[in-house]
Amino acid sequence: MAAYVDVHLVIDSFDRQFNTWRNIARLFARTDYIMMLDVDFYLCTDIRTVIRKTRHIMDKLRGGNAALVIPAFEYTKYSDGLDPSVFPRDKRTLLNLVKSRRLGMFHASWVPGHNSTDYKRFYAAPPGDVYKITQYTSAYEPYVVIKREGPPWCDERFIGYGGNKAACLFEIGMTPKVLICGRIVWAHDSVKELLGDIAEVVYLDSKNRSEFLCAFQPGGRFFDVEGIYRENGSADIIGTFDKEIIDGLSASVKWIAHNGAGYDPVDVHACIQRGIYLSNTPGAVDDATATTALYLLISTLRQYSISERSLRAEQWKPSGLSSKAHDLTGRTLAILGLGGIGLRFAELAHAFPMRIIYHSRHRVQNAPEWCEYFENVDEMLAQADVLSVHVPLRSDTVGLVGERMIRALKPGAIIINTARGKVIDEQAMIGALEDGHLASVGLDVFPNEPEVNPRLLEFPNVTLLPHMGTETQDSQCMMEIRALQNLRDFLTTGMGKDLVLENFNEQSASAFIPVVNTNMDRTSEMQDLQTRLYEHWKAQNCMISEARKVITEDFKIDLQNRLRKDISERVKSEIALQVREQVNEQIEEYIPVPLRQQMLDNRNKISDIKISLEARARNSTLKATNLDEPLMPLYKPDGSKSHLYPADLRSLFAYDLDIAKELVNDFGIEADSHSPQEKSSPLAQVTQAYQKLSHDELVLFLKVRNLPTAGSDADLASRLGHHDIHIYHFPSTSMKQQQELPLLPPSKFQKSSRLPSLPIEILAAILDFVGDWELAKAVGVPTRLSQPPEWSRASVTDSTMLSGYVPLIRAANPCSNPPTKVGAVLAVRFGYVNVLEYFLSAYHSIFQSIFKDDLIPIKASRHGRTDVLSWWKHGFEHHPHLIPPPTPASVAEAIDGASRNGQVVSLDWWLNSGRPLEYTEAALEQASAKNRIPVLDWWLQQHKSIGLPLKIGRVMDMASTAGHVQVLEWWAASRLEPKYDHHAMQHASCHGKAEVLEWWLRSGLQVKFDQEALTGATRHNRPEVLEWWDKSGLPIQYRMCDVEEALEDAIGGGEDARAWWKRKGIDFNADDKEWMKCQSLN
């Protein structure tokens, strides 16, 4: 502190000589801002840092017409203030000392007017709060921060009186210095834009490492640098930022913004020990690195490296190449480390489509549903056709992909590496290439760059790149800007994004005050903001609570001093007398039998019912899964045992209705023989059972019976009920009698509550035809269908959720057997609102877990469950703390799904819900692919009636691929002018849709096609399509080399297509000139 303080003593004959001195002292300041304080005060908090990182405080100070006042305190006992190391460092500690009266306001005895703050308001304000002073407390204020070039006067409220005393001027430098260590190639303007107005920017000019380290010594050019921008090119001059460099930096350095996703050139552990933050630029390189990995993936699978070498040697493609090359479609891609790059690569590969599986340290929360997580890496490797590595280089990841992992891959697998070369054991990888265990590798990184192992160059089937992952102008510009933004965020807020925390242990992480989320997307930023707001809220509540305690304590003390002892004793005596008299009167009036006699009578009864009470407590813990555990006997009111009492739950469930009623009567309990269920007619019961089905299922049942399918769902259910009541025999007893029992086996419950007495074989045959295992189980009929794969991971609670019966679900103990997403989806599909309400109220944490990511609106929209949608909408509108509102992306997914599944009722619900109608091109594309003409009519009607904009994508292409001529005719007549290209004819040819090709020919629309239509039909072995093209008269051309290549890759060997081309007269033994010649088909 001594380097920045001038101490002065000014004594003159003026009244305001102290103010005069302070105005003069400002002329000697060497910085833009100064702090006025008495020399005998101690600064126990880092005022400078707090002020500089708080934007609105700095804005006021920069204006030059405001002073920042900081309250001052003094110990009430002189001896308590001798050791500065025990002074309070935060507001909570300060308030505790004030409350205990060990600390008080400075000069609290001064008269009003010689002061500058409201101490009571300061006590109640949360830490860091800044407010305008409107009232004053009797105290003197020595701490004040002002701008050096402010008004040439000082208000005594801010500066105070004082003559014969020493004072000091504490300079506060507010402009930090940052070092650009390396090259700025693309973002020169961004340096000035991001840092020019908040920092002094200096550039690396050292010629070697020793000169660089000397510049950080006291008096050196970089001694007061606070942040460093590091670029890999600086290593050519000063080397990597190893421990020697980090330890040689001055204490002022708090942040290193590394330009690059991989940060292995910087010693992270050394940064931790020095308390220096390190950031990288992961999000900026995602696209460029992912597309590099995609190139390597395609090249290695298709063997393009061999082909290119052959062509550069002026030779055509080598023979037998097709036996080594593979398509991407249908292959399994395993990603080791699903970070930003890995996730972007997964999205690109999934479009082919490929199956995507991954392994990370933890399941990635924002991973799409089609990304399958494997906790066991060996299980993932055993299923992989291609392994792509995306893990950072750390001490624990060197050689991570070694001999064991490579041999865990199936023979003929491929490895892609765009991370770091040392992550893979190079010798183990080369050995696997030599013995053929690996079919190929695609490498963009190497262990000792720029050196490459010569043995790798000997393999013609591998694809090698010289670290091209980020070698694009766009990516490098984004990396530079991202690193500069991290530096700017640190300088302005004290914290930046992209903080490196991967290998921090708990002890080292505690050295850093904030906890930073490393995700780069907007969701992560919102979560970080929510965390900060929550911490602010907790601190505010803590301050309020402390203030309340202080006020309450003061009030108690004041009240006790006011009450006199004799009045207190008299009041107590009077109250005791009145209470005694009232109690005696009530005892005589309401308790004619003395309490002592009642106690004796009760003791005699307790021994009789004690055993029965223990039995009730024991029996109440039994669940539906404990069918064979014995029941403890219960005694009847007269103390005897009932001969009807069952031995266990299984015996109880075997009782029919008459025995159950007799057992209830035997215990003196009156049975209700007029339940609402028994009053229900068989027709009402059957109709109610059909109302549980979806619209599509009702239509199917009607079609099987040759009944009309028009009308609402209620009309369809009623029509089925009236038909079946006259065709099939129904018993007169209630179908839901067994629901009166609290715990029923799932099979009995489902059969009695779900299924009317129809011939089981008819329902079983219908549901087997539908192919819906879940629906068959929900209505309780036997089925020959195999259990879906996702049910292999289902829990006991999921099975009970098929019934929709809450008591049965409760008996499964969801807390011990939590449901999975399987149960959540079927609860929404079957419209079990009661099940949703049960989990929301009884197991809120489970509800949030299984219904996360807006599962309810998405699944309910797909199945037309508007009752579930209405319940969900009411929940997030009235109870947002229990059910969060949907994101726009989820709304779009829900509406797209409703269009795909033909759920017009769901579309109507969303239109009238009052929420923005979010959707994508997939809505109309999927409706066209699924032949949902009523859905297309709905969209067209809304477009014409309310002007709803339509997002028309590849609808004609999708309809052509699926073979829906009716949809094509609908679009042609809609006057909406959908766009299409040659892919419509090409996809129709590949899928054998000759009727679609005929429609295009006769539609009057412009027919767009190319030779891919013929090669596609050949590759998919479609001779009937080739015949159509031959007779169409359309001027389509082909090359024999393309036909031969298509036949080599043809499905099933392509024998039918080859025979057709031979009949056409193609000579597959022609010379090269004829082989490459373009020829007309007709």
C-alpha positions, 0 to 999 in steps of 0.5 A: 500500500505504501507505493500508492499512498501520499501522507500529508499534514495540513494546519491553517487558520481556516474553518474548512482547511481539511476540505481545502487540503483534500481538493489540493491533494487530488492534483497530485493523484497519479490515477483516475480515481482516488480514495480519501480516508484517515491514516489511522483506518485499516482497509480490511476488504478488497474495495478496488476489485469490487468497484471495478467489476461492478458496471453500474458503480463504475458508470457513476464514478466515470460521470465525475459527479458522484462519490462512493461512500463506504461505512466505517466502524470502530471497536468499542474496546480499544484492545479488540482492534489491535490485531488486523488479522481478526478484522471482519472480511465480509458483511455477515461477520461485520453484522454479528460483531455489531449485534454483539456490540463489539463493533460500532459506527465510527463517531456514533456520538456525533450530532446529525449533520456530520455524516453521510450514510444511513447505517440502518439501511446499510444493515438491512441491505444485501452484500454489494447493494448500492443505493442513493443516500437520502437519510443520515445517521449520527456518524462521521464518514472517512471512506469516500471514493471519487473521480480525480477530475471531478468538481473542484469542491467537496460536500462536507457530507462526503468529506467531513470536518477535521483540522489537526489530523493527518490524512492520506490519499489512496490512489485506485487504478481502474484500468487493467493491463492485458498481454496479447501473447501470440498472433492475432490473425483475423480478429484485429478489430475485435481487440480494440472493440472488446478490450480497447475501452476497458484495458491497456493492451500490450503485445509480446515483444520478448525475443526468448523465454528468459526475456519474457520472464524478466518482464514480469519482475518488479519494474518490468513491462508486464509486471502489472498485467492481469490477463493474458491472451495465449496463442499457440504460435507464442511457443515458437518464441517462449515455449509452452506455458509450463510450470516454469512460465506459470511460476514466473508470472507476477502476482497480478496475473489472474486469468489466462485466455488460451486460444484453442479447445485443447489446453495441454500446452498450459500446465493446469496444475501450476495455474491452480497452485497460483490461483490463476484461472484458465479458459479455452475455446471449445465451442468455437471449434466444434463445426470445423473439427466435426467436419474434419472427423466426418471427412475421415469417417467417409474416407476410411469407410469408403476407402477413398485414400486408396482410390485417390492414390491410384488416380494420382498414379494415373491409374483407374480404381483398383479392382476388388475395392468394393469388397473393402468399402462400406456405406455409412448408412446403418453402421454403428458409430461409437463416440468416446467423449460426447463434448461439444465436438463429439455432439456436433459430429454425432449430429452430422453422422446421424443424418446418413443415418448411422446408429450413434452410441457414446461413452463419457464420464457421465451421461450427457444431459442435453444429448438427443434421444438417438444417442445411446449412452453406455456406462461400460466402455467395453460393451460400447466398443463391442458394438462399434463399427467406427470409434471416434475419439474426442477426449482432452489430453490430460495425464489420465488420458495419455494412452487411454485408447490402448491395446485393451480398448483396440482389441475390444473392438470387433475385427474390421473396425475403424478408429478416427482421432481428431482430439490429441495424438497421445490419447491413442497408444500409437504402437498398439494401433499400428500393430492392429493395422498390421494384423488386420484387426483394424480395417483403417484409421483416420488421423488428424493428430499425432503424438509428436507433431509435426513429426509423423511415424513413417510406419503409418505412411506405409498403409495405403488404407489409412487417411492422414491429415496434418492437423487440419481440424481448425484450419479454416478462417471462420473457425480461427476467427471465432477462436480468437474472438472467443478467447478475447471475450473470455478475457473481457468478461473476466475484466468486467465481471470478475469471471468468464466463460469456458473455465477449464475444470476437467482435472480439478480435484475438490481441494484445488477447486475450492481455491476458486470462489465461483463455480463455473459451468463449462457448457457453452450453450445458452441453457448453460448460461441461463443455469449460471444466471439462475445459480447467481440469482439463487445465491443472491436470494439466499444472501438477502434472506439471510440478511433479513433473518439477521435483521429480524433477530436483532429487532426481536432481541431489542424489542424483548429487552425493551419490553422487559425493562418496561414491565414492572416486577409487581405487575408481572407477578399479579398478572400471573397469579390472576391468570392461574386463578381463573384457569383453575376455576374454569378447568374445575367447572368443565371437569364437573360438567363434562366428565361425570365419571372420575378420571381415576376410574376411567384410567382403571377401566382403560387399563383392563381394555388395553391388554385385550386389544394390544395384540390386535393393534400389533397385528394391524401394524404388522399387516399394514406393511405387507404389499402385493408382492408379499402374497405368501407371508402369513397375516397376524390374526385380528380379534373381533370386537368381542375378543374372539377369533373369526373362522373366516380370517385368511392365513395370507394375502393369497387366500384373501385374494381368492375370496369371492364377493359373498365370502368377503362380505361375510368376513366384513360382517363378522367383524361388525363392519357394515358393508355398502351393498349399493355402490355406484359401480353396481348401479352401473349398467353393462352398457355403460361399463362396456362404453366406458371401457372403449372410451379408454382407447385412442381414436385410431384404436376405436376406428380399427375396432369399428372397421373389424365390425364393419361399422361406420367410423365417422363422429367424435371419440364418444360417439365411436365408443357408444357405437361399439358398446351398443353393438357388443351388448347385443352380440356378446353375453355380459354377466350382471355383476359389476366388472369392477367389484374386485377394485374394492380390495386395496391390493390386487395382483396386476393380472386380476386388476387389469382383467376386471377393470379394463376388459368387458366380457367379450370373447377373449380370442376376438380381442386377442386376435385384433390386438395381435393384428394391431401389433401393440403389446402395450395396448394388449397388456393395458386392456388385459388380454393375452398376446403372442406379441413379444415384449418390446426391447425398451421393456427389458429395462422397465421396473415393477412400477412401470408394469403397474402403470399399465393399469392406470390404477393408483392403489396398485402403483402405490403398492409397487413402492415407487420410492424403492422401485422408481419408474422409468421413461417407459412408464412415463410415456405410456401414462401419457399415451393412455391419458392417465391424468390420475397417475400424473397427479399422483406422482406430481403430489406424492413423488415430485422428484420422480415426476421431474426425473421421468417427465423431464424435457417436456415429455408430457406435451410431446407425447400427449400431442402425438397420441391426441391426449388433449385431456393430458395437455389441458392438465399439463397447461393448467399445471405450468400456468398456475404452479410453475415451480412444480411443472416448468413451462415448455421451451419453443423447441419442445412446442415445435416437436409436439406440433410436428409429432401431432402432424406426423401421427394425424392428430388433428385434435392435438393441432386444434388444442395447440391453436386454441391454447393461447401459446405461440404456434411453434413448428418446423418444416417437419410438420408438413413433411412428415404428414405428407410421408404418412399420408395424413391428408386430414392434417394437410387440410387442417394446415391449409384451412388455418392458412386461409382463415387466419393467415397462418404461415406454412413452412413447406419443405421437401413435401413432394420428395417425402410423398414420392418416397413413401409412394402416396399418390393421393398426397401428391395430388393434394399438393398439386391442387393446393396452389401452394407451389411446393418446391421439388427437385430431381430427388423426388423421382430418384427416391421413388425409383429407389423404393420401387414406386412406379405408380408415383413415377407414372403420376409425375409423368401425367401430372403436367408438372415439370419432371426433374430427373437425372441418371441417379434415378437409373443407378438408384433403381439398379442399386436397389434391384428394381427391374420393374422401375427400369422397365418403366423408365425405358417405356416412359419416353423421357430422355434419360442417360446413363454410363456403363461404369455407373451401372456396373458400380451400382450393380456391385453395391446392389441389394441382394446381389442385384441379379434381377437388375443385372438380367434386365440390363443384359436384356437391354443389350449392355456389354459389360466387357466393353472397352474403356471408351465405351465404358465411360460414354454417356448413352440414352436409355430410349 
